[in-house]
Each structure stands twice: as structure tokens, then as C-alpha cells.
């Protein structure tokens, strides 16, 4: 057990591991939960290490203005990935993600936006699979939801493309179809306005226990379309202007 993870969290952490194996969400009322973000990050790290999975990237967000993040446990999935019976998601989200070309360690004085932009060597369209191990999902006490990797159940990553300027990302058109029927077609829509904002904020606030932002990782920063509920058959396709398209099959 990592020193930062107190004994009172052991049962909860083990239950999260069990839920990943048997697919049965757990009730928060049955366990003593993380009391704050630091304990949530300690549980994240414990689960990731016990699973032996690489940190392929990060899900970064602003929770009531506070930067938070959770590891995307690899491998990343490819376009055309087919969901199986044991990977039934709660929903999916269509997102813009950034691939890092160099490490961004926490540093004194922090990073300016141009520092983070210079560390990005590609931008991509992605589909996040939302699948919490908590019965309460996103309505669970936030430190517990953070411990459960902010409800991340996997990430389908498109091919990174270079962009001459990141400044125009907030004005890209996103089109999403289910089985050929358009269910979303709009420009912009990122909850922070600027898709880079959560990455910049997290770069300056990193407090995880898994090594921070590393070269080769991707960082996804929030849905352009909100939650898209999944059926048990069919194809979801998404296209973001200038970044390309991606498919998820069920």
C-alpha cells in the first residue's frame, strides 16, 4: 500500500479493483471513501499499479474551477473498436485530445500557454468510453469519483495531426452520427471554451501519484457534445473539422 494511501481506503481500493474484474458497480455507502483529492489520487495510483497497466494519457478537467485529472489506462483503443458484452459503457463522449512531444513536469513558476503549446506535437479526435465502477457514477462524492478515474472506461484515439495553430480549436465543427443518422452537428461546444485550458491548468497543478505528464501520452480535455448514450448495436462515428474522423462499434 503506498504511504499516501491510508489504511481506511484499502477496502474501497480493493472493491474498485474487483469491480473492474467482475463488472459489478459498487455502492459508496458500503465503504469508507477518500476524504479529499489527495486521497483520491492515492487510490488512482494504487489501482493502476495493481492492474499493471501503463498510463497512456490523462483525462483533464476543471471541476468547479479546480484542475483535476485521471489516468487513461492503456492501451489506447483504435478507430473501429467494437464494444464487447463485458465492456458495456454508461455513455461516450466525443473529445479533442493532445499528444505530448515532451515531458511537462511540475515546475516552479508554472507554464504559460505557449509553453504547453510547444510541448504538443499532435492533436486528435477521440471517443471516451464512460463507464464508472461506482453505482452512483458521477453523482458519487467527488473524491470517490476522482479515485475511480473520473468514470473513464477506455479511450478510442484517432490519428494525431499537426496543426499550424492551436488557437482555432474552439471554433471547429463537430459532427456525430449514429448508424448514419446525424445526432450532433455544431461548431465549438467545449465546456471550457478553449480545449487547451484544462491541460494548461493541470500542467500547473499536477498532484497525481503516477509520474505526471510524459512525452507520448495524450491528454483529453472534455466533450464537445455532452454524453451520448449508447445502444447495444450499431456504429457511432464522429468527425471534427481539421482533425479527422473516428468510429466506435457496438
C-alpha positions in Angstrom: 0.0 0.0 0.0 1.5 3.4 -1.0 2.4 5.6 2.0 -0.1 8.2 0.8 -3.0 5.8 0.8 -4.2 5.4 4.3 -5.4 2.0 5.6 -9.0 3.3 5.8 -9.0 3.4 1.9 -7.8 -0.2 1.4 -11.3 -1.8 1.3 -12.6 0.8 -1.2 -9.5 0.4 -3.4 -9.8 -3.4 -3.4 -13.5 -3.0 -4.3 -12.7 -0.8 -7.3 -10.3 -3.5 -8.5 -12.9 -6.2 -8.1 -15.5 -4.1 -10.0 -13.1 -3.9 -12.9 -12.8 -7.7 -13.0 -16.5 -8.7 -12.5 -18.2 -5.6 -14.0 -20.4 -5.1 -10.9 -20.5 -1.5 -9.7 -20.0 -0.9 -6.0 -22.1 1.1 -3.6 -20.3 4.0 -2.0 -22.3 3.5 1.2 -20.5 0.2 1.8 -17.0 1.7 2.2 -15.1 4.4 3.8 -14.3 6.8 0.9 -11.5 9.2 0.1 -11.9 12.4 2.0 -10.2 14.7 -0.4 -8.5 14.9 -3.8 -5.1 13.8 -2.4 -6.7 10.5 -1.2 -8.5 10.1 -4.5 -5.2 10.4 -6.4 -3.6 7.8 -4.0 -6.4 5.3 -4.8 -5.9 6.0 -8.5 -2.3 5.1 -8.3 -2.9 2.0 -6.2 -5.4 0.6 -8.7 -3.2 1.4 -11.7 -0.2 -0.3 -10.2 -2.1 -3.3 -9.1 -3.6 -3.7 -12.6 -0.1 -3.3 -14.1 -1.4 -1.1 -16.8 0.5 1.7 -18.5 -0.6 5.3 -18.2 -1.3 6.0 -21.8 -2.6 9.5 -21.1 -4.8 11.7 -18.9 -8.3 12.9 -18.7 -8.0 16.5 -17.5 -10.9 18.7 -16.4 -11.9 21.7 -14.4 -14.2 20.8 -11.5 -15.8 24.0 -10.3 -12.6 25.7 -11.5 -10.2 23.3 -9.8 -7.9 21.4 -12.2 -8.3 17.6 -11.8 -7.1 14.6 -13.8 -7.3 10.8 -14.0 -5.1 8.3 -15.9 -6.2 6.8 -19.2 -5.0 3.2 -18.6 -3.7 1.7 -21.8 -3.6 0.5 -24.3 -5.5 3.2 -26.2 -8.2 1.8 -28.5 -8.2 2.2 -32.3 -10.8 3.6 -34.6 -13.3 0.9 -35.4 -13.1 -0.7 -32.0 -16.0 -2.9 -31.2 -17.5 -2.9 -27.7 -18.0 -6.4 -26.2 -20.6 -7.6 -23.8 -18.3 -7.1 -20.9 -17.4 -3.5 -21.8 -20.9 -2.0 -21.8 -20.4 1.7 -21.3 -22.7 4.2 -19.5 -22.2 6.6 -22.4 -19.5 8.0 -24.7 -18.1 11.5 -25.3 -16.5 13.0 -28.4 -13.4 14.9 -27.5 -10.3 16.8 -28.7 -7.1 15.4 -27.3 -3.5 16.5 -27.4 -0.4 14.3 -27.8 2.7 15.4 -25.8 6.0 15.6 -27.6 7.9 16.1 -24.4 7.5 15.8 -20.6 5.8 18.6 -18.7 6.9 18.1 -15.1 5.5 20.3 -12.4 7.9 23.2 -12.1 8.4 26.3 -10.0 6.8 29.3 -11.7 4.5 27.1 -13.8 3.8 27.1 -17.5 2.5 29.8 -19.8 0.1 28.8 -22.5 2.8 29.0 -25.2 5.0 26.6 -23.1 2.2 23.9 -23.2 1.5 24.6 -26.9 5.2 24.0 -27.7 5.0 20.6 -25.9 2.1 19.4 -28.0 3.2 17.5 -31.2 -0.3 16.4 -32.4 -4.0 17.0 -31.9 -6.6 14.2 -32.4 -10.3 13.4 -32.2 -11.2 10.8 -29.6 -14.1 9.0 -28.1 -14.1 8.5 -24.4 -15.9 5.4 -23.1 -17.6 6.5 -19.9 -18.0 3.5 -17.5 -17.9 4.1 -13.8 -17.1 1.3 -11.3 -19.4 3.2 -8.8 -23.1 2.6 -8.8 -23.6 6.3 -8.2 -21.4 7.2 -11.1 -20.7 10.9 -11.4 -23.1 11.7 -8.6 -20.8 9.9 -6.1 -18.8 12.1 -3.6 -16.2 13.8 -5.8 -13.1 12.3 -4.2 -14.5 8.8 -4.8 -15.4 9.6 -8.4 -11.8 11.0 -8.8 -10.4 7.8 -7.4 -12.4 5.9 -10.0 -10.6 7.7 -12.8 -13.4 10.2 -13.3 -15.5 7.5 -14.8 -13.1 6.7 -17.6 -13.6 3.2 -19.1 -11.4 3.5 -22.1 -10.4 5.9 -24.9 -10.6 5.4 -28.7 -7.9 7.6 -30.2 -7.7 8.9 -33.7 -4.5 9.7 -35.6 -2.7 12.8 -34.3 -2.3 15.5 -36.8 -0.1 18.6 -36.6 -1.8 22.0 -36.5 -0.2 25.2 -37.5 -2.2 27.0 -34.8 -4.0 25.6 -31.7 -5.8 28.9 -31.2 -8.6 27.9 -33.6 -9.6 24.7 -31.8 -12.5 26.3 -30.1 -14.2 27.1 -33.4 -14.0 23.7 -35.1 -17.2 22.0 -36.4 -18.0 18.6 -34.8 -20.4 16.2 -36.5 -21.6 12.9 -34.8 -23.7 10.2 -36.4 -25.3 7.0 -35.1 -25.9 4.4 -37.8 -25.8 7.2 -40.4 -28.2 9.5 -38.7 -26.7 12.8 -37.6 -27.3 13.4 -33.9 -25.0 16.4 -33.4 -23.6 19.0 -35.9 -22.3 22.2 -34.3 -19.3 24.4 -34.0 -17.4 24.6 -30.7 -19.1 23.4 -27.6 -16.2 22.7 -25.3 -17.2 23.3 -21.7 -14.1 25.4 -21.0 -14.3 27.3 -24.3 -10.7 26.7 -25.1 -9.9 22.9 -25.3 -6.3 23.5 -24.2 -7.4 25.2 -20.9 -7.8 22.1 -18.8 -4.4 20.8 -20.0 -2.7 24.1 -19.1 -4.4 24.2 -15.7 -3.5 20.6 -14.9 0.1 21.1 -16.0 0.4 23.8 -13.4 -1.4 21.9 -10.7 -0.2 18.3 -11.1 -0.7 16.3 -7.9 -1.1 12.7 -9.2 0.9 9.8 -7.9 1.7 8.3 -11.3 4.5 10.3 -12.7 2.7 13.3 -14.2 2.6 14.4 -17.9 5.0 12.5 -20.1 6.1 12.5 -23.7 4.0 10.2 -25.9 0.9 10.5 -23.6 -2.3 12.0 -24.8 -4.4 14.4 -22.7 -8.2 14.7 -23.4 -9.9 17.7 -22.0 -13.7 17.4 -22.3 -16.6 16.5 -24.5 -17.8 18.7 -27.4 -21.2 17.1 -27.5 -22.0 16.1 -23.9 -22.9 12.5 -23.0 -24.0 10.3 -25.9 -26.0 7.3 -24.6 -25.0 4.0 -26.3 -27.2 1.3 -27.8 -26.1 -2.3 -27.8 -25.7 -2.4 -31.6 -24.7 0.0 -34.3 -21.9 2.4 -35.2 -21.1 5.8 -33.7 -19.0 8.0 -36.0 -17.5 11.4 -35.2 -15.7 13.9 -37.3 -14.0 17.1 -36.1 -13.0 19.7 -38.7 -9.3 19.5 -39.5 -8.7 16.6 -37.1 -10.4 13.7 -39.0 -12.9 11.0 -38.1 -13.3 8.1 -35.8 -15.6 5.1 -35.3 -16.9 3.1 -32.4 -18.9 -0.1 -33.0 -21.3 -1.8 -30.6 
